[in-house]
């Protein structure tokens, strides 16, 4: 098989490193796969940069070619131009590479795969299939009359109808798709996969990070947040949550934030809630360094903004937190994860609409951290719920040539 794999994220995006590269390796390892072409969508500074494909494994069967977005001052016009030009460029690549089918990572990439299918009927699958249009509308990023929302919603409907296989990231969404009439044998749930061993707790690495940051004496309680602020995540509310944690754990509380948001802006917001540089460290870390920072922490924040469609998502950060053995402070209704957190003591759920919820959740976290062996037990949640084997099994069930690959 020859496969064109389309990522909606850029080559250097952390989501490409954490979610696309592992799946490329799975495909490359299949004996019935002869070649894979990775196509990413590059925006901003990377749109014109020279890009080097370095997946961290020997990519013998994998080639790479980006789609480069042209800069524009108008976001809507920029997206219109992308979705007009990119299908034509993909069709050119397809004529050259001659894939048997496409795998699109995410519903926006699936929209491009559908637009290609319209022209040349190349079969396609969609991984990480989520109701992206509703995510963006419920987060307040898109309005109901926004052309991006209207087009994306239509394209998602067509993906449900035409994709040979869909891989939603939450069982909640699989059940929803079945209720909408999508055939069950076309759907396999694949939560965002995590290399549980790569993210496993390393006490020595964690201690080195603490010493470098000056988080040593007296023994501090260290919280960590990995990710963005805004859009589907809390922004100002997240900093109030950090303040609540500082109040709960007292002067010994320390905070690590790994974020692509501008450092000066993040520091300004931290200062506003009483967390200066002596208590809060902020940086944009390469994905390979994230496990060491997680090993330096005692618990983790996942401040995802609640919305009805959040129950259909799978946050990669939660899987990585669990793999490091960290109890997670999470909002209700986040994919399958909030329920797992409550049922299996993988952290604590807080709801900003309920008075007293945050202090109660922090008290629950403190109790979990006092339990002997809690990091090893929480690590097993990542092994059970976020293993790459879920993706391997999905490919086995959905892709052609499964019998050959067994």
Order of alpha helices (4+ residues) and beta strands (2+ residues): beta-alpha-beta-beta-beta-beta-alpha-beta-alpha-beta-alpha-alpha-beta-alpha-alpha-beta-alpha-beta-alpha-beta-alpha-beta-alpha-beta-alpha-beta-alpha-alpha-alpha-alpha
